[in-house]
Amino acid sequence: MDELDRLAHAVLFPSLGRPDVPRWIAGPLAAGLGGFVLFGRESVSVGQLQSLTAELRALAPGIHLAIDEEGGDVSRLQGTGLLSTPGNLALGRIDDLEITRDCARQIGLALRTVGIDWDFAPAVDTAVNPLSPNGIRCFGSDRARVSEHAAAWVDGLQSAGVSACAKHFPGHGLSGTDAHLGTPDLDITRDELIADYLDPFRAVVAAGVDSIMVSHPRVPAVDTLPASISGPVITGLLRQELGYDGVVITDALEMQGVARVADLPTASVLALKAGADALCLGSWSFGDDVRRAAGAIVDAVRGGELAVSRLEEAAGRLRRMGAERAPRDQQPDLTTGPRLARQAAVATGQPRLRGSACLVVRLEPGVSPAAGRGGGDLEGLLQADGRTVERIAISGQTYNGHGMVLAGIGEFREQYGSDGDVIILVRSPHRYEWQRTILDEILSINTDLVVLDMGFVHKDFSAARGWIRTYGASTACAMAATEILTERER
């Protein structure tokens, strides 16, 4: 294994693919792989995650182990049962910088207990477009307050000994396109970008953030390529304009936002040439992708397309990241999440359940590859409170979903009468025409129901008997909603 091959592997961050150590990683680790990004399927329980990270570090002590733990809808720890917190939108709703800082610190302490040293958070996009799929992951729509909360979040996380990663540079909040599915276009001038659009990233740079993730939006005023493979964006805007000298990592190169423009080996080379230091290959990137990416990087250096000094610079930044941060032995406060979720939640009307039975109707949005399924276990929490709970869940692709919901509500009311309550659980329904149609019809027939919106609030449901907004769909948020529905205090 020569030094060039080792440098090529040092910038690569694939997934594992399973909750234990797979066979395929032996070769890449021996070649000097930079580390791994752990996703939901690799984070099953606290004990499993601790064992997994310990074994990986025993095999390669210098690697970075990264995870997406924003809190709220984007959480890996929640699946392990260790920690659930409200996300950025709820923290922005509370709007207390010390609370934001402490919440991030608790996340960092929890990550330390399971052996994670790099967190791909916070998202510092600004929710200026209500149709943005990232709205629920934003601190809000006020760029100045987003900047302040972003800096506080970074400070809190890194005070716990975990490297933060602000994302998604240059900012997703203006576009309604999901970069997992296509290439967002930011219709903004370069002057507008520099004047204030990039302010949240300026704030985290000033706060000393260890890393910044560049995603795949295209900024036509700057370059025709997606940001993750654009030199004018990474080197021009982030490095030179903002003066950032920390680690720059790409968003997953398997995402359609860049994959439609360049395949993974090509994108790997272009991202490094553009100024990125680390390549997130994606949640479904394993041995074959590592070999193809490393091979393309080596060929690019040998062919004169990529300077070896660029690889040395990138590997050096990764090696230094977080190295001087002292480990923390303090344990996280697991009461933080439920307490803050209840503080953020808002209820109007008469949301308290009146009967012994309830029907939960879930209008499911498309499954986000980042966030996955949300809504918490509202049904389980209500059952634990002693209620009979029935459930209907539909998506935009459900056959006769519209009919299922109307018929199901009608049958439930016939069965239980005044002893039954109907809860309509939605997450940012304004983004889906099929949901708006169903909701309008339901409320035109009967308003004696409770609407629980666990997403980005944009549509008004004050016509319903009760309306609850949790500003997120984590387990902690579901607990907050249950307290309101049952008027039960911990």
N, C-alpha and C positions, 0 to 999 in steps of 0.2 A: 504494500500500500504506500504510494508516494505522497509527498506533502500536498500536491495539487488536489489529489483525490480527497485527502483529509479536509482541506479547506472547502471543497465543494460540498461535502457532507455536513460541515459545521454550520451551514446556514439553513439547513433543512429541518422542518418541523412537521412530520406526518402525524397521523392518528395511530392508535394501537389496533383497534378493531375488535377487542374482546376485553373482559374484566380481569384477565390474568396475563402473564407475560407470554406473548406469542413467539413461535419459533423464528419467524422471519426477521426479527429485529437483531439477531446475533451479528450478521454481517454488517449492517449499517452502524451498529454501536462500535464494532471493532474499527470501522472506518472513520469514527469521530463524529457521529451524528450529533446535531445541536441539541436535540431533545424531542419531546412529544407534546401534542395537544390532546388532552383528555376530554372526551365528550360524555354524553349521558350513559351510553352503554358501557363505558369504562368506569363509571362511578355508581356502584350498586348499593354499597353500604359503607359505613364508616370503617369497620374492620377490614373489609376487602380493599378499600382505597388506601388505607394505611399500609397494608401488606404489599400492594402493588407498587406504590411509590418507593417503599423501602427496598424492594427487590430491584427496581430499575436503578436506583442510586447505587446499590451494591455492585451492579454490573457496570455502571458508568458514573462515577461520582461527580463529574463536572457538568452533567446535562442539566438543562432547564426543563421543568415540568410545568406546563401551562394549562389553563382552564378558562372557560367563559363563566364567570360568576359575577354578574352585574347585580344580583339580587332581583327580586320581583319575577318577571316572566322569563328572564334568562338566568337560569340557575342550574347548576349541577349538584350543589350541596343539598338542595331540597330533596332530591331523589334518594339521597343516602339517609335522610332522616336527621341529619346533624343540625341544619340551620335553614330557616326560611325568613326572609325579610321582605319588606315592600321594596319596589324598584324606584328608579329615578323620578318617575312622574309623581309618585306619592310623596317622595322626599321634597320635590319641588313644591308640592301642594302645602306641606308643613312649613317649608321655607324658613328653616332655622339652620344656619351653617354649622353650628356645633352638633346638631342632631345628625346632619349629613356626614360630618367628619367621624362621629362616633359609630354610626351604622357601618361605614366603610371599614373602620378599625375592627369591629366585631367580625366582619366578613374575613378580613385579613388574618385575625387570630384563629378563626375556624379553619382557614386554608392551611395555616401552619400546622395544625394538629393532624392534617391528613397528608402532609408532605409536599404541598404545592408551593412553588416560589414565584410564580408569574401568573398574574390574573389579567385576562383580556377585558379590562374594564377600567374606567367607566366609559359608557357611551356619552359623548359630549355634543351630539347633534342638537340642533335647535328645532323645535316642532313648529316651524312657520307654515307648513302645509298640513292641514288636518288629514289629508289622504296619505300621508307618509306612513309606510308600514312600521317605521321605527318610532312613531309618536309616543307609544307607551314606554319606550326606553329613554325618553328625553326628560330632563329636569323641567322643561316647559318651553314656552314660546318667546320669553324675554331673554334676549341674547346676553344682556349684562348679568342677569341672575343666573343663567346657565353657566356663565363663565365662573362666577363666584362659587357655585355649588360644585362645579367640576374640580376646581382647585382644592376645595375642602375635602372632597372624596379622595382625591389622589393623596393628599396629606394624611388622611386617616388610614388608608390602606397601607401605605408605605411605612407608617409609624409602627405597624404590626410586623414588619419584616418581609413583606411581599411586594414585588415589583408591580406597579400599575401599568396599564396600557390604554391610553386615551384613544378613542375611535369615534367615527369612521372618517378620517381625514380625506378630503377637505370638508366633509359634512354632508349628511344625507337629508337633512331636514327640509330642503327645498323641493325635492322630487317625490313623486308618488310611486316610483318604480322600485321594486324589491331587487337589490343587486344579486340575490340568489337566483333570480329568474330572468333578469335582463340587465342591460346597461343603463343606469340612470343618467339623465342629462341635466346639468346644472345651468340653467339659463341666467347667467350672471356675468357681468363684466369683470375683468381682472381688477380694476379699480375698486369695484364693490366688494370683491373677495378680500382685498387687502384692507379696505376701510373698516369693515366690521364683521364680515361673514366669518372670518377666521379667528375672531376674538376668543372663543372658548379654548382654542388650541394655544393661543398666546398665553392664556391664563395657566394652562397646565404646564407649559414650557417654563413659565416663571415659577411655578410651584415645584419644579424639579422632577417632573414625571420621567420614569425610567425608560418608557417606550411609547411609541405612537403607532397605531395601525392605520395604514392607508388602504382604503377600499377601492371600489371599481367605478365610481361615477366618472362621467366624462365632462370636462369643462371646456366646451368649444372655444371659449375666449382665450384659453391657455394652450390647449393641445387637443388633437383628435383622438388620442389614445385614452383608455381608462386610466384613472389616477394611479393605480397600483403598478403600472408599467410605464409611467410617464416621467421622463426626466424633468421637464418644465414644472411639473407639480411637486415631485419629491425633492429634487435638488433645488429647483428654482423657488418654489413657494415655501416648502417646509424647512429646508436646510438654510437657504440664503435669506429669504424674506423674514422668516420667523427666528432664524438663528439657532435651530435645534440641532444638537450634536449627540443626542442619545440614540437608542436602538429604534430603527424603523422596521416594522414587520408588515407584510402584505396581509390583507384579508385572504380567505381561502381561495386558492387558485383554481379550485374545481367549480367555483360559482360561475353561473352563466354570464354575469356581468363582464368577466374577462375571458372566459372559455370560448365565447362566440367570436372573440377577436384573435386569440392566440391559444394554442394547445399548451398543456402544462410544461413540457420542456422549453418551448419557446418563451412562454410567459416567465419562467424561472430566470432565464438569461436576461430578458428585457427588464425585469424588476430590479435585478442586481445592477445592471447598467444604469438604470434610472436613479439609483441611490439607496434602495432597500438593503437592509442587513440580514433579514430573516424572512424565510418563505413559509407561510402557513399553507401546507399543501391541501388540507381539507379533511373532513370527517370520514371520507371513504378513500383515503390515500394510504397505501401500504407499501410493501416491498417493491412491487413493479414500478410504482410511481417514484419512489426514492431512487431507484436505479436509473430510470429515464431522466429524472431531473439532474441528478449528479453527473450522469454521462453528458448531458447537454452543456452543463456548466464547464466541465473539463474540456470538451470539444471547442467551446467558445473561447476559452483562454488559449488553447493551443492554436486556434485559427486566427488569433489576433483581434477577435471581436470584443473580448472582455479582458480587462487588465487584471493580473493576479493581485496587484496592490489593492484593487477594489474588494477582493475576497479577504485579504488580510485585514483590511480596515473593518469589514463587517464582522469577521470572527473576533477581532479585538474588542469591538463594542459589546458583543454578546458575552465575552469572557468577563468583562468588567461589570456588567449589569448586576446590581444588587450585591456585589462582592463585599462591600464595606458595611452592609446593613446587619446589625447584630440580631441574632435570633431572639424571639420573645417566648417566654415560657407561660405567659398569662393565658388563661382559658377564656373563650368567648362567653359573653352574657347571652344565653339563649332566649331570654325573655325580651330582648330588644325588638325582634321582628314583629311579634304579635302586638306589642305595645304601640309601636310606631304605626302599624297598619290600622289599628283602631283610631289613632290620632288623626290619620289622613282621611279616613272614610267619612262620607257625608250622606245623610239621609234626610229626605223631605217627605211630607205626607204622613201616611200611617202604614209603615212597613212591617209592624209587628204581626207575626202569624197569629191567627185567631183560632184555628182548628187543630185537630190531632193528626191530620194528614196533609201532605203537600205534594204537588206535582212540579218538578223542576224541568222546564223546557229549555234546552240548550240549543242556541243557534250558533253553530260552530264556525269560526272563520277558517280560512285555509291554514293548514298546519305550517307554521314557520320553521324552516330548517334550523334557525337559531334558537327560537324560544320553545318550540314543540307545543304540546297540548297544555292548556292552562285551565284556570277556573277552580283549582284546588279540589278537594273532596267535599264539596258543599253537601252532597247527599249523605255522605258518611257522618259528617258533623251533625246534621239534622237528625239522623237516625239515632246517634248517640244521645241526643237530647230527648229521645223517647217518642219521636214522630214516625208515622208511617210515610214512607217516601217513595214516590214513583218518578220515573224519568223518561223523557223523550229527547233524543239528540239527533239533530239533522245538520247537514252541510249543504252547500250549494249544489252538490252532485247527488244528493239523496233523491231516489225515485219517489215522486209524489210527496216530497217533504212538506210542501204547503198544506196538502190535504191531511197528512199525518198529524201535523200540529193542531189544526183546527178541530179535527175529529177527536184527537186525544184530549184536548181541553174540554170539549163538549161532554165526552164520556165520563171524564173525571168529575166534572161538576154534577152530572146526573147521579154518579155513585155516592159522592160525599156531601153534596149540598153545602150548607153553611159550615160544615166541619172540615172542609177542604180548602186549601189556599193554593193559588197558582203563582209560581215564580218564573219569570222569563229571564234567563241568564244570557247576557250578550257581552261581546268584547268588541268595542269600536264598530257598531253596526252601520254607522254612516258610510263605511268604506265598501259596503256590499248592497247592491240594489235589491237582490232577492230577500235580504233581511229587512230592508226598509219596507218592502211590499207586505211581507207577512206581519210585521209589527203594526203597521198602519191598519191592517184589516182586523187584527186581534183587538186593538184598542178601540176600533169603531164598533165592535160587538159588545165588549164588556171591559170597563176600566177597573173592575174590582180585582186587581192583581198587583203584584210587586215586580217591578223591573229592577234587576240587579245588573248594572253595567260595570264590568271589571276591566274595561279597556280605556282608551283615550276618549274622554267625554266630549261629544260634539252635538249629538242629537238630544233634544229635550223630551223627557218622559214625565213631565210634571202632571200630565193628564191621568196617569195611573194612580191607583190608591196609595202606593208607596214607591219611592224611587231611591235606590242606594247606589252610590258611586264609591268604588274602592280604589280606583286609579292603579289597578294592577290585578293580576290573577294568580298570585302565589298562594301557597298554603296559608301563610300569615294573613293575607287579604281575605281568604275564604273564612278564616276564623273570625276576622273583624265583621264580615257580613253576617255570620251566624249569630254573633252577639247582638247585632242590631235586630235581626229577624226574631230572636227569642227574648230580647231584652234581658240577656243574662250577662252578668259581670263575672270576671275571673276572681 
